[in-house]
Amino acid sequence: MRLGMSEIQTEFRAEAVSLEIDRIRSSDRMLRDINDNTVSELVRSISSSGLMQPVMVRKSVDMYEIVFGNHRFEAYRRLGKKEIPAIITSMTDDEVFLAQLTENLVRNTYVNPIEEAKGYRMLVRRGWTIHAIGCKVGKCDSYISERLSLLDRLDHRLLSKVSHRNKYLTPSHAELLARVRDHNKQIKIAEMVERKRLSVRSLEAILENGALPGEARVEKISGNWLIHIPNEFASVLHLSTGQSLHIQARRNKLILEDPTRPTRGSRTTRNLSEQQS
């Protein structure tokens, strides 16, 4: 069962105290980035009506760490305030992560999938089962497993892109890419996804059909052009070694015609821009 913000506040209800801004720091694990528009709105609201809800913090060595209220804290800091109303609570790392994640999921707020996965891995290392984590945050076992797979199998360059909320490379795209074992292929497919703005369903179909992107090396020998076609590409086109083809260019298509076939009705047309680009 998921725990909403009202239940969290009820469980940790306490009197707000005034804490110095300089003694408070952000959480080590930020599930979502600070949104400047949200902070600007809070700055205007706080300036006219004051802070409606104190931030929640926990003690961390000689500092206090924010549990809830990163945007309110940033708005207060931008206003040049020296102190901020805060509720002090004692929560473990596990409790902080689960409470923060649950609150964002309840609000359907964007969550950094890589930080989310790191939190799940932290819990697993501390003895939590995938099923227990799923029950806490209201997600199925496969959802938790797919998030964890990002850390274990996705190329580090793609981890960075997904973490920074790439517009055309969503967490669902990344989970599919993580199933490709070759990291270089992951990168090439990801580039294709971004360039062609492929949907998750389109990417899934490409991976299922084995139509992975490739590169064709071209060289000129004795006045003839020799094209080295990747094995995956040749397989999709059902080409065999030593086979002769007539190639015609027509707009964004290459028309491949087998000269050994007796009739023109057997011509095979392939849109290489779809298979190769």
C-alpha positions, 0 to 999 in steps of 0.5 A: 500500500502506498503512503501519501503525503498526508499520511506521511505528515500525520506520522511525522507531525511536529512543531515547526522550528526556525532553522538557519538556511546555511545549516540545511543541504539538499538530499544526496539523492534527488529524484527530480531536478529543481524546476526554475518555473516552480521556484519562481512561482513559489518566490512570488507566493512566499513574497505575498503570502509567506510560506504556507507549509514548512520544509521537512528535514532530518539531522545529518552530522552537523547539518540538516538534510531536506526530506521534503521541500527542495523547491520551497527551500530554493525559493527561500534562498533566492529571496535572501532569507536567513532562516526557514520554518522546518519540521525535524524528523528522524528517518532512515535512508530507506524511509526517506527514499520510499517516502519521496518516491511514493509522494512523486508517484502519487502526484504523477510527477516526473522522477529521474529513472536512474536515481530511482533505480539507484534507490532500488539497488540500495534497498536490495543491497540492504535485504529488501526483495523486489516484491517488497519494494513494489508493494511499498511504492505501488508498482509491479515486480517487473517494473522494479526489475526493468528499472534495475536493469538500466544500471546493470546493462545500459551503456553509461553514455545512455545512462547520462542521457536518460538521467538528464531527461532526454526529450526523445529517449524515455525510460521506456526506450532505455529499458528496451535498449538495455536488452541489447547486449552490445553497447555499441549497438545500443548507442547506434539504436539510440541515435536512430530513436532520437533522429527519427523520434521513434515511439516505444512501440516502434523501437520494440518492433524493430528489436523484435524483427532484428532490423537493427541499424548498420553501416554500409562501407563503400569503395571503388574498385576498377571502376565499380562500386563495392558495397560492404553490407552488414550481416544483419542488413543482408539478413533482413533483405534476404541477400545471399553471398555472391548474389548480383543485384541491379540498383536504381535510385528513386527519391529516398529509395533504392530499388534492388532488382535481382537480374536472375529473375525472369520477370519484372513482376518479381522486383523487390523494393526496399525503403533503405531509409527505414531499414538503414537510417 
